[in-house]
Amino acid sequence: MTTSFQRPSSPARVAASAAAAVVIVLFPGTTTADAAADHLPPGVVKLQDSEPCPPATLCLYRDYNNRGPAYGIGAGHHVDLRDLPMSGGVNGPTAADEVSSWVNNTNHLALLIDTDEETVRPLFPHQSLQEPPQTNDTVDIVRWV
């Protein structure tokens, strides 16, 4: 009968292994998209799919009728939609060129900018917008007045 001798692990090694096991147990379904959502631009929050737009927020939804993946932007925070991961889109992996409906629950004028066509459209305070076919999936940047 052979007996093997294992050298005791260092306390640091034991602690690191335990920490890794806790992370795996606590976050078993974490994906790259989840990690990207943790690093959103200032003033931006990820909403639950089809979640109603909170007060004092500009909300953007991938689909018509305020459905699908969504984000909320606080008034005054300029945002490049290419910095917002968005699954299921037809034009790429971000919110740029993917938004079909908007809700402006702020007291401020938002500007919806299409950098490809160099156009700017206003979205007035407390107004919603279902994108018409000619401008659907075209916004790249949100700015505030």
C-alpha positions in Angstrom: 0.0 0.0 0.0 1.4 3.3 -1.0 0.7 6.5 0.9 1.3 9.8 -0.7 2.3 12.8 1.3 0.8 16.2 0.3 2.5 19.3 1.4 0.1 21.7 3.2 -1.1 24.6 1.2 -0.1 28.1 2.1 -2.8 30.2 3.9 -2.8 32.6 0.9 -3.4 29.7 -1.5 -6.2 28.4 0.6 -7.9 31.8 0.8 -7.6 32.3 -3.0 -9.1 28.9 -3.7 -12.0 29.6 -1.3 -12.6 33.0 -2.8 -12.8 31.5 -6.3 -15.2 28.9 -5.2 -17.5 31.5 -3.6 -17.5 33.6 -6.8 -18.4 30.5 -8.8 -21.2 29.6 -6.4 -22.5 33.2 -6.2 -22.3 34.0 -9.9 -22.8 30.8 -11.9 -24.6 32.4 -14.8 -22.4 35.5 -15.2 -21.6 36.2 -18.9 -19.4 38.7 -20.8 -22.6 40.7 -21.5 -23.3 40.9 -17.8 -19.8 42.1 -17.1 -20.1 44.7 -19.8 -23.4 45.9 -18.3 -21.5 46.5 -15.0 -19.3 49.0 -16.8 -21.9 51.4 -18.3 -21.2 55.1 -18.9 -22.0 57.5 -16.1 -25.7 58.2 -15.7 -26.8 55.0 -17.5 -28.7 52.1 -16.0 -29.7 48.8 -17.5 -33.4 48.2 -17.2 -35.2 44.9 -17.2 -36.6 44.0 -20.7 -39.7 46.1 -21.3 -39.5 47.7 -17.9 -41.5 51.0 -17.7 -39.4 54.1 -17.8 -38.7 55.5 -14.4 -39.2 59.2 -13.5 -36.5 61.7 -14.4 -35.1 59.3 -17.0 -34.8 59.0 -20.8 -35.4 55.4 -21.8 -34.6 53.6 -25.0 -35.9 50.3 -26.1 -34.7 48.0 -28.8 -38.3 47.2 -29.9 -41.4 49.1 -30.7 -44.0 49.7 -27.9 -41.3 50.1 -25.3 -40.4 46.4 -25.4 -37.2 44.4 -25.4 -33.8 45.2 -24.0 -33.7 48.8 -22.5 -31.6 51.4 -20.8 -32.3 54.5 -18.8 -30.2 57.7 -19.2 -30.2 60.4 -16.6 -30.7 64.0 -17.9 -27.5 65.8 -18.7 -25.5 62.6 -19.4 -24.3 62.6 -23.0 -24.2 59.0 -24.2 -22.7 57.2 -27.2 -25.0 54.3 -27.8 -22.1 52.2 -29.1 -21.1 52.0 -25.4 -24.3 50.2 -24.5 -24.3 46.4 -25.1 -27.6 45.2 -26.6 -28.4 41.7 -27.5 -30.7 40.5 -30.3 -30.2 43.5 -32.6 -30.0 43.3 -36.3 -27.3 46.0 -36.8 -24.7 45.0 -34.3 -24.1 44.2 -30.6 -24.8 47.6 -29.2 -27.7 50.0 -28.9 -26.4 52.2 -31.7 -28.7 51.8 -34.8 -31.0 49.5 -32.8 -33.5 51.7 -30.9 -37.1 51.7 -32.0 -38.9 53.4 -29.1 -38.0 56.2 -26.6 -39.6 57.7 -23.5 -38.4 61.1 -22.2 -39.5 61.3 -18.6 -37.2 64.2 -17.8 -37.7 67.9 -17.8 -35.0 68.4 -20.4 -34.8 68.3 -24.2 -32.9 65.3 -25.5 -31.2 65.3 -28.9 -31.2 62.0 -30.8 -28.2 62.1 -33.2 -27.6 59.9 -36.2 -23.9 60.2 -37.0 -24.2 58.3 -40.3 -26.7 60.7 -41.8 -25.5 63.7 -39.7 -29.0 64.4 -38.5 -30.3 65.6 -35.1 -33.9 65.2 -33.9 -35.3 66.6 -30.7 -37.2 64.5 -28.1 -39.1 67.0 -25.9 -39.6 66.6 -22.1 -42.4 64.1 -21.2 -42.8 62.8 -24.7 -42.5 59.3 -26.1 -41.5 58.3 -29.6 -42.1 55.2 -31.7 -39.6 55.6 -34.5 -41.1 56.1 -37.9 -39.8 53.7 -40.6 -37.4 56.3 -42.1 -35.6 56.9 -38.8 -36.0 53.5 -37.1 -32.7 52.0 -35.9 -30.6 55.1 -36.7 -29.7 56.9 -33.5 -26.0 56.7 -32.4 -25.7 59.4 -29.7 -27.9 61.1 -27.1 -27.0 64.7 -26.1 -28.9 67.2 -23.9 -29.8 70.8 -24.3 
